[in-house]
Amino acid sequence: MEYVTRIVIIGGGPGGYEAALVAAQLGAEVTVVDCDGLGGASVLTDCVPSKTLIATAEVMTTFDSSYEELGIIVADTASDSGCAAGPPQEQAARVVGVDLGKVNRRVKRLALAQSHDITASVTRAGARVLRGRGRLEPHQAPDGSRKVVVRAVDGTEETLVADAVLIATGAHPREIPDALPDGERILNWTQVYDLDELPEELIVVGSGVTGAEFAGAYQALGSKVTLVSSRDRVLPGEDPDAAAVLEDVFRRRGMNVMARSRAQSAKRVGDRVEVTLADGRVITGTHCLMAVGSIPNTEGIGLEESGVRLKESGHIWTDRVSRTSAPGVYAAGDCTGVLALASVAAMQGRIAMYHFLGDAVAPLNLKAVSANVFTDPEIATVGYTQADVDSGKIDARMVKLPLLRNPRAKMQGIRDGFVKMFCRPGTGIVVGGVVVAPRASELIHPISIAVDNNLTVEQIANAFTVYPSLSGSLAEVARQLHARKTQREG
């Protein structure tokens, strides 16, 4: 009888379910242990829900920021000012707000539907999905196998034997002891989808990616937003030029951005929230969203007892093929602290299975990873950064081209944003890029392909682009980089 490799995956997020699909396709016997629903936080409480909410905010922002320039007439239905042809009842109704309860019901519906689709795909591939919490037993058997004890939702326990175990348990929102969420007025990012009414005055604590995305979204939806940042600027981990554009847009649209202001506590006072800053100042609002980072879900599942090395932050140490320090144990996703992106988690999970099951595998290359901040405008990045160039980590040439010069941007009323590209000085090989624009998440892909395949600026410049299009700016910035490279060589 032919032996079948047994794989147990603890956690059903992108790292877990993508690993399950690969392992099942390669003929392994796969069990996924998950307590919340396949897709994990990425699908149920984080990426999919937040981007669905942002989709509504995006429509509001696009309309509000450009309708006058594009010649669209907007009038209140009650008005008889005659600013539009026809009687008042035939005039367009002015967009004044959103039904947040309806928006959030759509968010939850889409998230659950996505989770069900993922579950169907995994089970159709032949994997078993077990509802419960998994715990790694500390000792490895002489044959190299390991045991995972699963406590099901009904309290019963089942012991699984695995030739390899993948830990993909994700992370949860970090909390400040003096600002604990109550789910009504003080919220973390998993709780905002329970709101039925738009926060009138929202205080967002934290100016990283999550804080910036929600601050921008709720501002667009109609909330009066105060963004509390402990750093000098919003998005301190992103390209400084991109962060400057976004902060300028935030302020211009009426957001109160408080830089170098660390929140010390938040408390509910009746139907309002008081946030006390470290310098003693107190700001108030109707709601407060805490977006101060995340904590890996690595406690209480037998990792250290099994020889799995944890970092000081609690994240699991892994190498570039997702191995942990314990033989036969792999890890993927936010619990590793590599890059908190669904795409990276999925790649880590796939790499782990390819490696263990003996298929062709390439180690994880973070310089080929494209990332996006879903603000308005969006900020997309790939490869080496401005900080890498400024610090001397890599010798590269850079050109930045404002979108204001792009004919399609002019037609669409796009005022903010740019394309930035980095290339090696001698070869012209593209090593990184930044796009700040509407749908930057789509525009970054050609640069990602260039970085991943060592294409040159000359090759990018010579490729045809549609006229007029925003992608034309990618070709133009490549042409300028190529011209500067040629001039230096001459």
FENKAHU-V612810 format. One record per backbone hydrogen bond with DSSP energy under -0.5 kcal/mol. CO is the residue of the C=O (numbers start at 1). NH is the residue of the N-H. E is the energy in kcal/mol with one decimal. If there is no record, write none. Layout:
BEGIN
((CO & NH & E) (CO & NH & E))
END
This chain:
BEGIN
((5 & 7 & -0.5) (5 & 29 & -3.5) (6 & 163 & -2.4) (6 & 164 & -1.4) (7 & 31 & -2.2) (8 & 10 & -0.5) (8 & 166 & -2.3) (9 & 11 & -0.8) (9 & 33 & -3.4) (10 & 168 & -3.1) (12 & 39 & -3.5) (13 & 17 & -3.1) (14 & 18 & -1.8) (15 & 19 & -1.2) (16 & 20 & -2.1) (17 & 21 & -2.0) (18 & 22 & -2.1) (19 & 23 & -2.8) (20 & 24 & -2.5) (21 & 25 & -2.2) (22 & 26 & -1.6) (23 & 28 & -2.6) (24 & 27 & -1.6) (28 & 30 & -0.7) (29 & 7 & -3.1) (30 & 128 & -2.9) (31 & 9 & -2.9) (31 & 33 & -0.6) (32 & 34 & -0.6) (32 & 130 & -3.4) (33 & 11 & -3.0) (34 & 132 & -1.7) (37 & 40 & -1.7) (39 & 43 & -1.3) (40 & 43 & -0.7) (40 & 44 & -2.8) (41 & 45 & -1.7) (41 & 46 & -2.6) (42 & 48 & -3.1) (46 & 50 & -2.6) (47 & 51 & -2.3) (48 & 52 & -1.7) (49 & 53 & -2.4) (50 & 54 & -2.4) (51 & 55 & -1.4) (52 & 56 & -1.1) (53 & 56 & -0.5) (53 & 57 & -1.8) (54 & 58 & -2.7) (55 & 59 & -1.5) (56 & 60 & -1.9) (57 & 61 & -2.6) (58 & 62 & -2.7) (59 & 63 & -2.2) (60 & 64 & -2.7) (61 & 65 & -2.6) (62 & 66 & -1.0) (63 & 66 & -0.5) (63 & 67 & -2.0) (66 & 70 & -2.1) (67 & 72 & -2.7) (68 & 71 & -1.3) (76 & 79 & -1.5) (87 & 90 & -2.1) (87 & 91 & -0.5) (88 & 91 & -1.5) (92 & 75 & -0.9) (94 & 96 & -0.6) (98 & 100 & -1.0) (99 & 103 & -2.4) (100 & 104 & -3.0) (101 & 105 & -2.0) (102 & 106 & -1.9) (103 & 107 & -2.2) (104 & 108 & -2.5) (105 & 109 & -2.2) (106 & 110 & -2.6) (107 & 111 & -2.2) (108 & 112 & -2.5) (109 & 113 & -2.2) (110 & 114 & -2.4) (111 & 115 & -2.2) (112 & 116 & -2.6) (113 & 117 & -2.1) (114 & 118 & -2.3) (115 & 119 & -2.4) (116 & 120 & -2.4) (117 & 121 & -2.2) (118 & 122 & -2.6) (119 & 123 & -2.6) (120 & 124 & -2.3) (121 & 125 & -1.5) (122 & 127 & -1.9) (123 & 126 & -1.2) (128 & 32 & -3.3) (128 & 130 & -0.6) (129 & 131 & -0.5) (130 & 34 & -2.3) (130 & 132 & -0.6) (131 & 153 & -0.8) (133 & 151 & -2.7) (135 & 149 & -2.7) (141 & 144 & -2.4) (145 & 141 & -2.6) (146 & 162 & -3.3) (147 & 137 & -2.8) (148 & 150 & -0.6) (148 & 160 & -3.2) (149 & 135 & -1.9) (149 & 151 & -0.6) (150 & 152 & -0.8) (150 & 158 & -2.1) (151 & 133 & -2.3) (152 & 155 & -2.0) (156 & 152 & -2.9) (158 & 150 & -3.4) (158 & 160 & -0.5) (160 & 148 & -2.6) (162 & 146 & -3.1) (164 & 8 & -2.1) (165 & 167 & -0.5) (165 & 330 & -3.3) (166 & 10 & -2.9) (166 & 168 & -0.6) (167 & 332 & -2.4) (168 & 13 & -0.7) (170 & 297 & -2.6) (172 & 295 & -3.2) (175 & 177 & -0.5) (176 & 179 & -2.7) (178 & 266 & -2.4) (185 & 187 & -0.6) (185 & 288 & -2.9) (186 & 182 & -2.0) (186 & 183 & -1.8) (187 & 290 & -3.3) (188 & 191 & -1.6) (188 & 192 & -0.7) (191 & 194 & -1.7) (192 & 195 & -1.4) (196 & 101 & -1.2) (200 & 224 & -2.4) (201 & 203 & -0.5) (201 & 286 & -1.5) (201 & 287 & -2.1) (202 & 204 & -0.6) (202 & 226 & -2.5) (203 & 205 & -0.6) (203 & 289 & -3.0) (204 & 206 & -0.7) (204 & 228 & -3.1) (205 & 291 & -2.9) (207 & 235 & -3.0) (208 & 212 & -2.7) (209 & 213 & -2.5) (210 & 214 & -2.3) (211 & 215 & -2.5) (212 & 216 & -2.4) (213 & 217 & -2.2) (214 & 218 & -2.8) (215 & 219 & -1.9) (216 & 220 & -2.0) (217 & 221 & -2.0) (218 & 222 & -1.0) (218 & 223 & -2.8) (219 & 222 & -0.5) (223 & 225 & -0.8) (224 & 202 & -2.1) (225 & 256 & -2.4) (226 & 204 & -3.1) (226 & 228 & -0.6) (227 & 229 & -0.7) (227 & 258 & -3.1) (228 & 206 & -2.6) (229 & 261 & -3.4) (231 & 260 & -2.9) (235 & 238 & -1.8) (239 & 243 & -2.6) (240 & 244 & -2.1) (241 & 245 & -1.9) (242 & 246 & -2.2) (243 & 247 & -2.6) (244 & 248 & -2.1) (245 & 249 & -2.2) (246 & 250 & -2.9) (247 & 251 & -2.5) (248 & 252 & -2.4) (249 & 253 & -1.9) (250 & 255 & -2.4) (251 & 254 & -1.6) (255 & 257 & -0.9) (256 & 227 & -2.6) (256 & 258 & -0.7) (257 & 259 & -0.8) (258 & 229 & -2.9) (258 & 261 & -0.5) (261 & 263 & -0.5) (262 & 278 & -2.8) (265 & 276 & -2.1) (267 & 274 & -3.0) (269 & 272 & -1.5) (272 & 269 & -3.0) (273 & 275 & -0.5) (273 & 285 & -1.8) (274 & 267 & -2.4) (274 & 276 & -0.6) (275 & 277 & -0.5) (275 & 283 & -2.6) (276 & 264 & -3.1) (276 & 265 & -1.6) (277 & 280 & -2.1) (281 & 277 & -3.2) (283 & 275 & -3.1) (285 & 273 & -3.2) (287 & 203 & -2.3) (288 & 187 & -3.2) (288 & 290 & -0.6) (289 & 205 & -2.9) (289 & 291 & -0.7) (293 & 174 & -2.6) (295 & 172 & -2.6) (296 & 298 & -1.7) (298 & 301 & -0.6) (301 & 136 & -2.6) (302 & 306 & -0.8) (303 & 306 & -1.0) (303 & 308 & -2.4) (304 & 307 & -1.5) (307 & 309 & -0.6) (309 & 317 & -2.3) (311 & 314 & -1.9) (315 & 311 & -3.5) (319 & 322 & -1.7) (320 & 364 & -2.7) (322 & 331 & -2.1) (323 & 319 & -1.7) (326 & 329 & -2.0) (328 & 165 & -2.6) (328 & 330 & -0.5) (329 & 324 & -2.4) (330 & 167 & -2.8) (333 & 336 & -2.3) (333 & 337 & -0.5) (333 & 338 & -0.6) (334 & 337 & -0.6) (335 & 316 & -2.7) (339 & 341 & -2.8) (341 & 345 & -2.4) (342 & 346 & -2.5) (343 & 347 & -2.0) (344 & 348 & -2.9) (345 & 349 & -2.4) (346 & 350 & -2.3) (347 & 351 & -2.9) (348 & 352 & -2.3) (349 & 353 & -1.7) (350 & 354 & -2.8) (351 & 355 & -2.7) (352 & 356 & -2.5) (353 & 357 & -2.5) (354 & 359 & -2.3) (355 & 358 & -1.0) (364 & 366 & -0.6) (365 & 368 & -1.7) (366 & 369 & -1.3) (369 & 383 & -0.6) (371 & 381 & -2.4) (372 & 374 & -0.6) (373 & 375 & -1.7) (373 & 379 & -1.9) (378 & 437 & -1.5) (379 & 373 & -2.7) (380 & 435 & -2.6) (381 & 371 & -2.5) (382 & 433 & -2.3) (385 & 389 & -1.8) (386 & 390 & -2.9) (387 & 391 & -2.1) (388 & 393 & -1.8) (388 & 394 & -1.1) (389 & 392 & -1.1) (394 & 396 & -0.7) (397 & 423 & -2.1) (399 & 421 & -2.0) (401 & 419 & -2.2) (402 & 405 & -1.2) (403 & 406 & -2.1) (406 & 410 & -2.0) (407 & 411 & -2.1) (408 & 412 & -2.0) (409 & 413 & -0.5) (409 & 414 & -2.8) (410 & 413 & -0.9) (413 & 415 & -0.6) (417 & 403 & -2.2) (418 & 436 & -3.0) (419 & 401 & -3.1) (420 & 434 & -2.6) (421 & 399 & -1.6) (422 & 431 & -2.2) (422 & 432 & -1.1) (423 & 397 & -3.3) (424 & 428 & -1.6) (428 & 457 & -2.3) (429 & 424 & -2.3) (431 & 384 & -2.8) (432 & 422 & -2.6) (433 & 382 & -1.8) (434 & 420 & -3.1) (435 & 380 & -2.9) (435 & 437 & -0.6) (436 & 418 & -1.1) (437 & 378 & -1.2) (437 & 440 & -1.4) (439 & 442 & -1.6) (439 & 443 & -1.7) (440 & 444 & -1.9) (442 & 445 & -1.0) (444 & 448 & -2.3) (445 & 449 & -2.6) (446 & 450 & -2.0) (447 & 451 & -2.7) (448 & 452 & -2.6) (449 & 453 & -1.7) (450 & 455 & -2.3) (451 & 454 & -0.8) (455 & 430 & -3.0) (456 & 460 & -2.0) (457 & 461 & -2.7) (458 & 462 & -1.9) (459 & 463 & -0.7) (460 & 463 & -0.8) (469 & 472 & -1.1) (470 & 473 & -1.8) (471 & 474 & -1.0) (471 & 475 & -1.3) (472 & 476 & -2.1) (473 & 477 & -2.4) (474 & 478 & -1.7) (475 & 479 & -2.2) (476 & 480 & -2.2) (477 & 481 & -2.0) (478 & 482 & -2.6) (479 & 483 & -2.6) (480 & 484 & -2.1) (481 & 485 & -2.3) (482 & 486 & -2.4) (483 & 487 & -2.4) (484 & 488 & -2.1) (485 & 489 & -2.0) (486 & 490 & -2.1))
END
